[in-house]
Amino acid sequence: MKLFSRLCALLATTVAVSSCGTQSAPDTKAVEDTSKAVKIVAVFDVKPEYIHKFVSMAGEMVKASQAELGNISYTLNSCAEDPMTYTFIEIWRDLDAIEEHNASEHFTRLVPQLGAMCNSSDVKHYTEVKY
């Protein structure tokens, strides 16, 4: 429960910081209906000798993926408890957007390279529970 509280506080801080500063251009990826949105949580256990290279290449992946029309959010996150663990947290408009992403040049080029720098990875897809 303590970890959950810390994660919530970190998320709130991130949202507050990202909303500060200069005005940005209007969001051209406005999503009208997120009922079919799919979240992806991809966790990577990075080999210590590749941390800097992994983060650099992952940054390229994040920027290219955020530019895709079907993307709602795409971030790379480091684990507070384990400095070798990095997690992509993604939100996509729908499954079709994920298929387009998975076929993109940056995905097909970068994912095998990122995976080769890791001991293991785990990718799960989530949809929001309606209640």
N, C-alpha and C positions, 0 to 999 in steps of 0.2 A: 504494500500500500504506500509505503514511503517513496519507493521508486516511481510509482504512478503520480504521486503528488509533485515530485521533482520534475517529471516529464511535462506535466500540465503547466507548471511554473515556467519551464524553459520554452514551451510553445507560446505561452502568453507573452513572454519577453520578446521572442522572435517576431511575433505579429506586431507588437508595439514598435519595435525597432524598424521593421520593414515599412511601417506606415509613416515614419518620420522622414524629414528631409524635403528635397525638392519635389515639385509636381512632376509626374511622368505623363507620357502620352496616354490617351485613352486606351483601354484594353481592347485589342482587336479580336480577342478570342472569347468574347462574352458567350456564356453558355446559358441557354434559356431553360433547358430541362436536364437536370442532373440525376433523374430517377434511374438511369441506366449506367451511371458512372461506375467505373471499376477502379479500385485502389490496388496498387501493387506494392508489396514490401519485399525488397530484395536485399538479403543480408550476405555480406562477404567477409570471410575471415582472411585478411590480407597477410601475406608473408612479410615479416618485418623489413627485409631488404628491399621491398617494393612499395612501401608506404607512399613515398613522395611521388613516384611515377604513377601509382594507382590514382592518387588524389588529382594529379595533373590531368590524366586521361579522363577520369570521371568528370572533371570540370568541363571538358570538351563535350562529353556525353550529355551533361545537364543542359548546357547552353543550346545545343542542337535540338534536344528533345523538347525544351520549353518553347522553341519556335514552331513546333508542329501544331497544326490547326486543332487536332483532337486532344491536345494536352491541356489539362486544367492546372496541374501543379506537378513539379518534378524537382526534388531536392536530394542532395547527398548529405548524410548525417553521420557524425562519428559517435561511437558509444562512450558514454561517460565512465562506464565500469571496465571497459576493455579497449585500449587504444588501437588494437589490431582489427577491430570490428567496425565496418562501415556499412551503412544502410541507405539504399535509394528508396525514397517514399514518393510514389507517383500516383497521380489521379488522372484518369483518362475518361473522355466523354462516354465511350462505350467500347464493346469488344472489337468493333471494326477499327476504331482508332488505334487500339493495341496491335491489331494485325498490321496496320499500315506502319506503325512505329517499328515493329519487329522486322519488317522488310526494308526499312530505311537504310541508306548507305552508312550513316554513322553507327547504327545499331549493329549491322552485320560486320562492320570493320572493328568496332571497339569492344564489343562484348567478349569475343574470344580472347582478345588480348588482356582484358581485365580479369577474366576467369583464370588465365594462366598465371596470374600473380597471386592467386589465392590458394589456401589450403582447402577451403570448402565454400559453398554458397548455397543459399536456400531462397527460393522465390515462391511467394504465395499471392494469390489474387483474392480480393475481398470486395464484397458489395455491402452497402449499408443495410442494416436491419431496420425495417419499418415497424413501428409499434404504436 
